[in-house]
């Protein structure tokens, strides 16, 4: 069983799209203002699907890096042209001090050919005084894999003067399974990391509640931090809530499994997923966090006093479609063999991708022995 799980894990790793970004940058050494804390990310794609994918990737990376961020699709919806004065007023009204413009420069694919081969197998047998030999040949014609490559240029503008204070060019290369979202996530991670390293932007958010300086601070107690995140959620300040949760998650992941409070973690992930629904209507991303909720508390019940019917409805809908060890056991009790096999396959996939905690993995192994 352990060997099979190991093989599944290796195959899952090999069959996942991935990408890497090489980036070079230069800064304006004469710029009076060196660090920006509230930024707007704007992609120049005309296609809305690609535009939103790039901006969403940058927004997520900024949140993880504790940087205040808005996107062009949010505050400058691409339904018409905007004058320079309109853009300047929009930035000023929202206290945005920097603008990052991400522009596609080129796209192409590199092709890798895997040559074909012929496999010959044979068998011999003795019939009376005669040796009979037979053989079979199997020809594999080979295949061609396409690997995407994208060039971007990014420029960072001072929100007050409109001058360029930072510029970068980058090459993002993906493997044969990489889709556009994979490439966008790689680009966002490299670009935001470079902006921080070059001291153009600085994290201005830490976990907790806002003080007189406008910067978030918090108690190191996880329960207090969660309470603060819930407070921001109730005030519809979803990004502040997600920043707190991101920092909490980083701290929690460094703890041993036995030290983790499952009840607290289930609340953290439910709140996080709910923020995605309320802020950006991203039920797909919310589902990833609801998955974690069920891993830590399979019978989790949302607080109806805090969360509205839309959020609770999405969670209940997700629960009906997801497989847990408890659901496999229920189907097993009902004698639904086909459903049981389907559920076990889904659980194995989650184990191989590293989504499950140790106790749930052991629970799955227990089900396998029946």
LUMLO-60731 format. One record per atom (N, C-alpha, C, O): x, y, z negated. Coordinates in steps of 0.001 Angstrom, whole numbers, plus 500000, padded with zeros to 6 digits. Example, Ala and Ser with C-alpha at 12.3 -4.5 7.8 and 13.67 -1.06 7.14 Angstrom:
<atoms>
513190494310492200;512300495500492200;513200496700492200;514236496681491535;512850497750492920;513670498940492860;512900500030492130;513409501138491961;
</atoms>
This chain:
<atoms>
500831498790500000;500000500000500000;500865501259500000;500614502195500759;501914501273499116;502801502441499045;503516502660500366;503705503795500805;503922501533501010;504618501660502289;503704502261503336;504136503087504139;502419501847503334;501463502381504309;501247503872504099;501185504641505058;501131504276502829;500937505703502551;502144506514502989;502009507634503482;503342505930502803;504552506631503233;504566506816504744;504910507889505239;504188505760505483;504158505849506943;503137506872507405;503388507626508345;501968506900506735;500939507883507086;501450509288506852;501210510189507656;502158509473505740;502700510808505429;503707511257506470;503707512418506881;504581510327506905;505579510661507925;504904511028509238;505285512004509884;503899510245509634;503181510530510884;502468511868510802;502469512638511762;501853512148509645;501154513426509483;502114514593509638;501781515611510246;503327514432509073;504340515500509186;504738515712510639;504877516849511090;504919514618511371;505364514708512759;504291515268513663;504601515853514700;503019515097513286;501920515482514157;501321516833513770;500199517147514169;502047517623513008;501569518940512610;502296520008513418;503513519962513593;501515520974513905;502131522074514643;502943522958513715;502512523256512601;504117523377514167;504947524273513357;505669525246514282;505769525020515488;506162526316513704;506840527351514488;507878528051513635;507808528024512406;508840528679514293;509880529450513605;510077530769514351;509946530827515573;510392531820513605;510548533151514194;511929533711513885;512363533732512733;512612534164514931;513867534907514777;513556536386514991;512919536750515980;513995537224514084;513621538639514147;514838539524513892;515680539222513047;514909540621514638;515951541636514451;515260542977514273;514228543239514892;515833543829513422;515178545101513134;516188546224512978;517381545990512784;515681547460513068;516492548649512843;515608549687512165;514421549794512476;516190550461511228;515440551476510488;515971552863510806;517121553020511216;515132553861510614;515537555253510778;516182555716509476;515492555945508483;517493555851509482;518205556199508248;517904557628507798;518180557997506656;517330558438508714;517020559824508374;515618559988507805;515210561095507453;514875558874507717;513515558957507202;513534559371505739;514261558795504930;512722560384505401;512703560896504032;512049559904503080;512467559761501931;511014559218503572;510302558273502715;510764556872503052;510662556450504204;511271556142502073;511890554844502339;510964553671502129;511154552631502759;509957553795501259;509100552646500963;507632553038501027;507232554114500582;506843552133501594;505405552346501766;504665551250501027;505089550095501026;503549551618500393;502846550649499543;501415550357500008;500812549383499556;500867551180500896;499513550945501420;499601551000502944;499827552067503515;499426549862503601;499672549831505040;498448549357505820;497566548673505301;498439549746507069;497439549291508031;498154548464509088;499160548902509646;497640547267509367;498212546403510403;497306546443511620;496102546209511520;497892546741512768;497116546883514000;497759546055515113;498922546269515457;497003545113515672;497465544325516813;496916544948518092;495771545400518122;497732544975519154;497321545615520400;496646544651521382;496374545028522522;496376543419520958;495695542467521847;494333543008522273;493583543532521449;494016542878523564;492691543226524050;491687542123523736;490520542392523453;492154540887523789;491294539751523462;491038539753521958;491977539686521165;489766539828521567;489431539964520149;489839538751519326;490209538895518161;489779537561519911;490141536358519182;491608536404518773;491941536127517621;492491536754519718;493914536839519422;494220538015518503;495054537912517603;493540539130518736;493754540318517891;493446539999516431;494241540297515540;492293539393516197;491887539094514831;492767538013514206;493008538038512999;493248537065515012;494125536014514493;495436536606513992;495920536236512923;496010537529514765;497270538165514354;497055539021513109;497819538920512149;496027539858513117;495785540739511975;495447539944510713;495860540311509613;494698538859510876;494359538013509728;495606537367509131;495740537276507910;496525536915510000;497767536305509519;498604537322508739;499160536998507690;498689538546509252;499457539585508555;498786539971507243;499457540181506232;497469540063507264;496748540409506037;497001539366504947;497263539714503795;496921538088505319;497146537029504337;498565537078503765;498768536905502563;499539537318504643;500929537386504175;501135538587503266;501863538497502277;500505539706503586;500620540884502719;500018540608501347;500588540991500326;498874539948501322;498236539618500047;499148538723499222;499313538935498021;499738537725499867;500657536826499164;501877537589498641;502455537226497616;502261538652499358;503436539440498969;503076540619498075;503933541445497761;501805540703497661;501309541751496765;501459543143497387;501910544083496732;501076543257498653;501104544534499372;499672544925499710;498909544110500229;499313546144499423;497976546630499773;497884546748501291;498759547345501917;496843546190501884;496767546131503341;495326546239503828;494397545742503192;495165546892504956;493919546881505722;494289546526507153;495454546624507540;493308546117507935;493572545763509336;492819546693510272;491817547306509904;493333546779511499;492705547640512489;491275547244512780;490418548106512973;491008545945512815;489648545483513108;488656545923512042;487467546065512328;489132546145510802;488257546562509709;487898548040509794;486722548396509735;488899548900509932;488644550342509798;488734551096511123;488310552249511203;489278550465512157;489280551050513504;488761549992514474;489510549507515322;487492549636514356;486952548549515182;487168548818516671;486928549930517141;487619547809517412;487968547995518829;486754548057519758;486583547219520643;485927549061519534;484749549247520385;484869550500521250;484058550721522150;485894551324520969;486111552547521747;487533553029521529;488266552470520713;487921554059522250;489236554675522080;489197555665520913;488184556325520680;490317555759520183;490406556689519060;491483557727519344;492561557400519839;491179558986519026;492166560047519198;493178559995518061;492949559357517034;494303560680518265;495333560726517226;494791561353515951;495123560917514849;493945562392516105;493368563051514931;492454562098514168;492455562094512937;491673561290514887;490786560333514224;491574559297513446;491220558944512321;492641558815514052;493473557819513374;494094558427512119;494099557804511057;494620559650512247;495258560322511106;494266560542509972;494604560338508806;493043560956510302;492026561188509272;491645559878508584;491454559832507369;491539558811509387;491181557500508824;492237557028507836;491910556522506763;493511557197508203;494589556805507301;494573557638506028;494753557111504930;494356558939506178;494353559833505011;493179559534504089;493337559516502868;491996559298504666;490792559029503861;490950557772503014;490373557668501932;491735556820503510;491906555541502796;493258555444502083;493662554368501643;493947556578501978;495251556634501278;496257555645501854;497063555078501117;496212555436503167;497162554546503838;498383555371504237;498260556378504934;499553554941503796;500749555749504069;501637555190505165;502624555825505537;501306554005505697;502116553437506766;501285552610507734;500293551994507344;501690552599508985;500970551873510039;501932550928510746;502953551364511280;501610549633510752;502400548625511453;501658548201512712;500552547666512637;502269548443513873;501681548079515157;502441546878515721;503660546925515887;501711545808516011;502308544567516505;501865544378517959;500672544263518240;502839544346518881;502529544301520314;503194543102520988;504385542852520804;502416542375521760;502941541246522533;503802541762523681;503400542681524395;504983541176523859;505873541550524952;505971540478526032;506224540789527195;505772539228525656;505872538167526655;505509536814526080;505671536557524887;505010535950526964;504652534578526559;505081533625527664;504880533898528848;505669532513527270;506002531486528242;506092530146527533;506002530078526307;506267529104528288;506375527768527725;507638527091528243;507957527173529429;508346526427527348;509471525599527781;508980524161527872;508154523724527070;509486523444528838;509002522092529090;510116521069528828;511251521234529273;509768520044528115;510702518963527789;510184517671528417;509058517248528156;511017517057529241;510613515820529907;511186514611529178;512390514522528940;510312513699528833;510722512427528251;510708511377529350;509632511039529844;511858510846529755;511899509932530900;511146508634530637;510997508186529500;510682508055531728;509969506788531631;510926505619531453;512144505764531566;510355504481531177;511175503273531008;510330502048531338;509101502100531361;511023500956531590;510357499679531864;510688498694530755;511852498505530403;509671498081530220;509841497106529154;509512495723529704;508427495504530242;510437494808529568;510244493442530078;510202492460528921;511080492458528058;509179491631528913;509062490585527902;508896489249528616;508333489194529709;509376488185528010;509276486868528648;509160485758527632;509395485951526439;508787484574528133;508656483409527268;509002482170528078;508722482110529275;509607481188527436;509966479927528107;509371478760527341;509294478781526112;508949477740528081;508400476543527454;508827475319528266;509117475428529457;508864474158527618;509265472911528276;508027472063528539;507287471716527618;507816471739529805;506715470868530216;507333469631530856;507805469688531991;507333468520530138;507997467310530643;509483467557530766;510141467904529785;510026467380531977;511446467642532243;511677469012532871;512756469288533394;510649469874532815;510735471180533498;510639472316532484;509818472297531567;511513473310532685;511441474532531873;510620475560532643;510964475946533760;509548475984532032;508671476983532663;508914478336531993;508823478458530771;509227479356532809;509522480697532288;508537481697532887;508259481661534086;508024482569532065;507127483634532548;507576484963531954;508102485023530843;507359486003532707;507738487324532201;506702488362532582;505928488181533522;506704489472531819;505755490556532074;506507491877531937;507299492074531016;506238492758532867;506868494077532835;505813495147532579;504720495124533144;506179496084531709;505295497202531401;506055498502531663;507137498717531117;505479499364532501;506164500604532873;505499501789532188;504286501977532275;506322502591531500;505861503842530903;506407504986531760;507623505140531869;505526505794532373;505999506822533319;506661508026532671;507178508892533377;506660508105531334;507239509282530688;506211510388530554;505062510222530962;506606511495529996;505665512599529769;506414513917529674;507630513958529490;505645514997529807;506184516353529714;505497517072528556;504269517118528488;506296517633527644;505767518386526523;506034519869526751;507116520259527190;505028520686526446;505167522140526583;505284522767525204;504487522481524310;506286523627525037;506501524291523763;506328525803523949;507034526406524757;505392526426523208;505115527854523396;506207528751522839;506825528451521817;506428529859523536;507390530881523110;506729532253523269;506120532536524300;506851533102522244;506227534430522292;507217535490521820;507868535329520788;507324536574522586;508108537746522180;507168538833521669;506149539122522296;507506539431520539;506736540558520009;507672541732519726;508860541562519453;507088542924519802;507758544124519294;506837544732518240;505641544906518475;507399545049517087;506623545658516004;507235547000515644;508456547145515576;506376547967515419;506845549312515030;506072549760513800;504865549552513682;506816550385512883;506198550892511658;506238552412511696;507303553008511855;505057553045511548;504923554497511637;504638555093510265;503911554511509460;505216556253510011;504874557017508820;503460557566508982;503145558183510000;502605557344507981;501211557753508099;501009559250508145;500016559718508702;501923560015507575;501770561471507556;502329562125508814;501672562971509420;503541561735509208;504203562397510336;503946561706511676;504082562330512728;503583560446511645;503390559700512886;504696559243513519;504687558710514629;505807559439512841;507105559054513397;507399557574513134;506980557005512126;508129556977514071;508542555588513905;509709555540512919;510717556219513117;509578554744511863;510648554636510865;511291553248510880;512310553030510225;510703552316511621;511244550952511655;510759550270512926;509625550472513360;511630549461513516;511271548759514759;511913547378514734;513029547205514245;511186546395515270;511738545039515325;511336544368516633;510313544704517230;512144543431517060;511794542530518152;511950541107517631;512809540839516791;511131540209518124;511149538854517576;510813537828518648;510160538130519646;511274536624518413;510951535469519248;510386534381518345;511048533920517415;509167533984518630;508526532913517875;508431531689518762;507877531749519860;508975530576518285;508998529328519058;508248528248518291;508505528014517110;507317527593518980;506544526531518352;506852525180518963;507413525094520056;506485524126518255;506639522795518837;505452522492519746;504589523346519945;505404521295520291;504374520960521282;502969520985520703;502001521084521457;502828520897519370;501510520865518741;501101522211518161;500019522330517587;501950523230518301;501666524537517702;500571525263518479;500637525376519703;499563525754517756;498539526576518387;498833528048518098;499844528373517476;497945528937518552;498231530365518410;498273530786516943;499088531629516568;497412530216516114;497402530570514692;498729530209514027;499228530949513179;499297529067514418;500595528664513875;501662529691514220;502471530066513372;501659530147515480;502630531149515916;502415532472515184;503375533123514773;501140532869515023;500837534137514357;501268534107512891;501788535097512377;501055532980512220;501463532872510814;502973532960510660;503471533578509720;503707532338511590;505158532408511547;505644533837511768;506533534317511065;505049534511512752;505419535901513038;505144536789511834;505987537601511455;503961536638511228;503593537475510084;504545537271508919;504981538236508291;504868536016508628;505765535714507514;507141536345507723;507711536928506800;507672536222508950;508998536770509233;508989538303509221;509921538924508711;507947538907509777;507897540366509888;507728541030508527;508450541972508200;506777540542507733;506566541126506408;507796540899505526;508193541778504762;508384539724505639;509613539465504879;510720540420505250;511463540881504384;510839540727506544;511874541650507011;511594543079506546;512519543802506178;510328543487506561;509963544828506090;510302545005504614;510771546064504198;510062543959503828;510398544020502404;511914544057502211;512432544839501414;512612543201502954;514075543153502845;514703544483503246;515672544918502622;514162545143504286;514692546427504743;514192547594503894;514524548748504163;513396547291502872;512872548292501940;511975549318502617;511938550486502228;511260548867503628;510282549748504273;508956549676503527;508318550702503291;508546548487503161;507354548321502329;507779547704501010;508811547040500915;506959547939499996;507267547371498678;505988546827498064;504924547427498214;506082545709497379;504917545187496666;504481546193495613;505289546636494798;503209546553495631;502709547531494667;501648546929493780;501073547621492940;501378545643493955;500338544993493181;500935543847492383;501652543006492925;500639543823491114;500983542679490274;499696542164489675;498675542848489736;499715540982489100;498462540412488632;497905541208487464;498641541573486547;496593541478487499;495961542097486353;495041543240486668;494485543306487764;494868544141485732;493951545261485876;494724546526486169;495901546630485824;494070547500486811;494754548728487203;494926549654486018;494005549865485229;496124550200485911;496402551193484883;496290552587485467;495797552768486580;496757553581484702;496649554964485153;497482555225486396;497209556167487140;498504554393486629;499357554585487803;498733554032489074;499230554281490172;497635553273488927;497014552662490094;497628551337490470;497172550684491409;498686550916489731;499343549640490007;498772548578489069;498554548839487886;498537547400489595;497926546340488809;498908545769487785;500057545469488106;498435545627486556;499215544976485511;498310543961484822;497087544036484947;498903543009484091;498065541965483502;498756541285482326;499975541349482169;497947540642481519;498462539760480482;499012538499481141;498542538083482199;500009537900480505;500567536665481051;499665535471480766;499921534377481267;498623535658479978;497677534586479687;496825534301480919;496121535196481386;496866533071481467;496113532757482690;494612533020482560;493977533477483511;494043532734481384;492610532953481193;492275534443481274;491247534822481837;493146535289480709;492926536737480782;493073537238482215;492328538114482654;494046536671482943;494239537068484333;493036536688485177;492610537460486036;492484535505484939;491290535074485664;490114535999485366;489346536353486261;489983536384484097;488904537303483727;489049538628484453;488054539215484879;490284539107484598;490531540352485321;490172540209486797;489581541113487389;490535539054487396;490199538802488798;488698538769488995;488188539266489999;487987538184488041;486517538147488122;485933539555488038;484931539865488682;486574540399487234;486105541776487125;486211542518488443;485299543254488822;487334542325489152;487486542958490461;486471542395491457;485944543132492291;486201541106491371;485220540486492269;483845541126492083;483161541441493057;483450541312490836;482134541895490560;482040543343491038;480952543842491327;483204544018491118;483222545400491633;483440545439493148;483636546507493727;483403544253493788;483599544122495242;484996544551495670;485195544921496827;485961544511494768;487364544784495101;488053543437495329;488866542980494525;487696542825496452;488072541438496696;489577541273496911;490150540260496509;490212542242497529;491645542108497778;492434542131496479;493381541360496317;492052543015495540;492716543028494236;492517541696493514;493432541173492879;491318541170493624;491040539876492999;491923538785493589;492437537941492855;492105538792494911;492910537767495571;494394537913495242;495114536917495171;494848539126495046;496249539335494657;496507538701493293;497524538035493094;495592538908492365;495728538302491046;495747536781491160;496581536114490547;494821536238491949;494730534786492098;495975534213492762;496419533120492411;496539534944493716;497751534477494396;498909534361493410;499647533377493424;499063535366492558;500126535318491564;499881534207490548;500815533520490134;498631534034490151;498278532951489233;498640531596489838;499202530734489162;498311531416491119;498581530150491795;500082529858491805;500499528723491573;500900530896492078;502350530710492108;502870530250490748;503747529388490671;502326530829489678;502754530428488344;502272529028487995;503002528243487391;501041528724488380;500451527431488063;501194526303488751;501399525243488160;501603526520490002;502250525464490767;503606525083490187;504139524024490516;504166525922489337;505444525601488710;505276524752487443;506255524285486861;504010524561487025;503745523781485822;503629522304486151;503302521941487281;503895521446485169;503671520014485351;502175519745485361;501402520493484762;501760518664486050;500339518337486175;499677518228484811;498552518693484632;500361517620483845;499760517407482530;499501518720481798;498698518754480865;500167519797482204;500002521075481532;498936521962482167;498661523054481670;498337521502483254;497400522337483994;495985522153483457;495522521025483286;495309523252483194;493919523233482757;493035523100483991;492883524055484752;492451521918484195;491664521661485407;490452522578485499;490097523033486586;489813522854484356;488627523715484357;488985525122484829;488252525731485608;490136525638484341;490563526976484761;490931526985486249;490585527915486978;491633525941486686;492044525890488086;490848525829489025;490854526472490074;489834525073488666;488652524992489526;487983526357489663;487471526696490730;487989527146488576;487416528493488639;488275529418489509;487756530250490253;489602529252489399;490518530066490210;490266529840491687;490128530801492444;490205528579492111;490049528275493533;488647528609494042;488483528999495198;487648528460493190;486301528831493629;486205530338493844;485633530793494834;486759531100492925;486746532560493067;487515532983494300;487094533892495014;488633532336494556;489458532673495719;488689532420497016;488650533276497900;488084531246497119;487302530942498319;486140531896498497;485816532287499618;485512532271497390;484372533181497456;484786534568497927;484022535248498611;486004534994497559;486520536280498040;486623536294499558;486317537304500192;487053535178500146;487161535109501601;485787535254502259;485669535868503319;484766534701501644;483423534817502212;482912536248502107;482400536798503082;483048536848500936;482492538183500721;483273539261501454;482685540225501945;484596539111501537;485416540157502157;485405540071503677;485284541090504357;485532538846504219;485727538714505659;484849537642506315;485013537343507498;483925537070505551;483027536034506077;483809534856506651;483401534267507652;484935534509506019;485763533407506486;485396532127505734;486087531720504800;484296531501506158;483869530270505506;484857529135505759;484946528201504963;485606529212506876;486583528165507161;487709528179506125;488122527130505632;488203529383505800;489251529480504784;488696529189503390;489381528601502554;487452529604503146;486835529317501849;486769527814501614;486957527346500491;486500527058502678;486410525610502548;487687524979502039;487644523994501302;488841525545502432;490124525007501965;490250525155500446;490806524282499779;489734526259499905;489805526469498466;488726525680497731;488950525218496613;487551525522498356;486509524699497752;486958523242497668;486559522515496758;487791522819498623;488371521483498566;489175521313497273;489078520290496595;489965522329496950;490763522264495730;489873522266494490;490184521606493499;488772523003494544;487835523015493416;487385521595493087;487397521181491928;486987520857494122;486473519504493922;487561518537493500;487274517535492844;488799518813493861;489895517956493427;490141518092491929;490517517126491265;489929519294491402;490156519518489985;488894519292489148;488992518947487970;487721519481489736;486467519296488993;485376518880489980;484717519727490582;485193517575490137;484265517068491163;482814517459490890;481997517484491810;482488517764489630;481118518153489280;481016519655489005;480157520088488236;481869520431489616;481912521872489354;480578522534489684;479973522259490721;480127523415488783;478892524170488977;479222525666488938;479704526158487917;478970526405490040;479263527842490064;478407528612489070;477289528209488746;478944529715488596;478222530599487689;477248531458488496;477661532373489209;475953531157488381;474951531864489183;474801533322488764;474269534131489524;475265533666487561;475195535059487132;476256535908487821;476103537126487922;477334535276488299;478418536003488952;478359535896490466;478618536875491167;478022534718490978;478078534479492418;476675534445493007;475762533865492421;476507535074494181;475186535155494791;474841533875495556;475637532940495635;473634533865496113;473120532669496790;473931532312498023;474049531135498364;474493533309498700;475289533049499899;476519532205499558;476799531209500224;477243532607498526;478458531896498138;478127530498497603;478757529512497987;477141530427496723;476775529129496155;476253528191497241;476527526991497211;475497528738498207;474987527927499303;476096527341500157;476021526182500566;477140528145500434;478275527643501217;479010526533500470;479456525556501070;479128526697499158;479809525674498359;479007524368498349;479577523288498506;477703524466498167;476864523266498156;476892522576499514;476909521348499596;476895523369500571;476981522805501923;478299522066502111;478339520994502716;479372522642501590;480682522002501720;480722520698500926;481283519706501390;480129520698499734;480137519502498888;479485518315499582;479904517172499394;478448518587500395;477735517498501071;478597516836502137;478402515667502470;479552517595502670;480356517088503799;481707516528503383;482369515874504188;482131516765502156;483485516391501769;483475515062501027;482520514726500327;484564514314501197;484723513033500515;485576513213499268;486627513851499310;485114512644498162;485866512594496922;485896511141496448;485078510339496899;486811510781495553;486787509417495017;485443509052494409;485000507908494508;484783510043493770;483487509766493169;482447509421494232;481612508540494028;482500510123495373;481536509827496425;481792508447497025;480849507721497341;483067508082497182;483388506736497668;482822505688496721;482271504676497156;482965505941495410;482445504987494429;480927504870494526;480375503777494403;480250506008494747;478794505984494885;478364505170496097;477429504373496026;479063505384497217;478724504626498424;479030503138498220;478334502266498741;480086502873497449;480435501481497174;479343500808496345;478999499650496580;478803501543495375;477725501013494551;476472500735495386;475707499815495096;476280501547496427;475119501362497296;475361500298498364;474438499904499076;476611499833498471;476918498791499443;477059499290500869;476907498505501805;477344500567501064;477476501125502414;478915500961502895;479735501863502721;479220499825503492;480598499496503855;481189500464504865;482339500878504721;480421500833505885;480946501755506907;481267503118506301;482292503724506612;480369503596505424;480595504887504791;481817504830503874;482581505791503782;481993503697503198;483134503544502298;484435503642503075;485357504341502656;484519502943504211;485743502975505017;486023504378505522;487172504819505536;484968505089505941;485136506461506421;485677507351505310;486568508171505534;485127507180504111;485577507984502989;487009507684502603;487772508603502303;487391506416502604;488755506044502246;489758506597503258;490851507025502888;489377506584504543;490266507145505563;490495508631505320;491616509125505444;489409509346504969;489535510777504718;490411511042503497;491223511967503500;490247510235502462;491060510412501268;492522510114501537;493402510809501027;492793509072502345;494176508762502703;494817509930503440;495982510259503215;494041510550504322;494561511691505070;494929512822504118;495971513457504278;494086513073503138;494346514140502182;495559513820501317;496337514712500981;495722512545500956;496904512141500200;498165512376501021;499153512911500518;498121511966502305;499302512078503170;499709513514503403;500892513796503596;498753514433503390;499062515842503602;499369516566502291;499612517773502283;499357515825501193;499738516419499915;498670517265499275;498989518148498479;497378517022499600;496322517855499052;495838517393497670;495235518171496931;496104516128497322;495511515590496109;496490515574494948;497699515427495130;495950515727493768;496762515606492568;496999514136492273;496351513260492845;497952513875491358;498381512509491083;497249511637490555;497122510484490966;496418512171489644;495377511332489070;494334510934490109;493763509847490027;494075511822491105;493114511478492148;493720510448493086;493018509569493585;495028510554493328;495689509545494158;495575508175493500;495318507180494179;495765508116492191;495653506845491473;494220506321491520;493986505114491591;493267507251491480;491860506849491565;491570506218492919;490826505241493009;492155506773493966;491993506208495304;492600504807495359;491998503893495924;493782504634494779;494414503318494773;493547502307494038;493491501137494417;492870502760492985;491971501878492248;490809501436493135;490400500275493099;490281502366493929;489189502029494853;489656501050495899;488901500166496303;490921501196496357;491450500311497386;491516498856496914;491400497928497715;491702498672495614;491849497303495122;490530496571495033;490522495359494817;489414497264495191;488089496618495115;487636496148496485;486550495584496616;
</atoms>
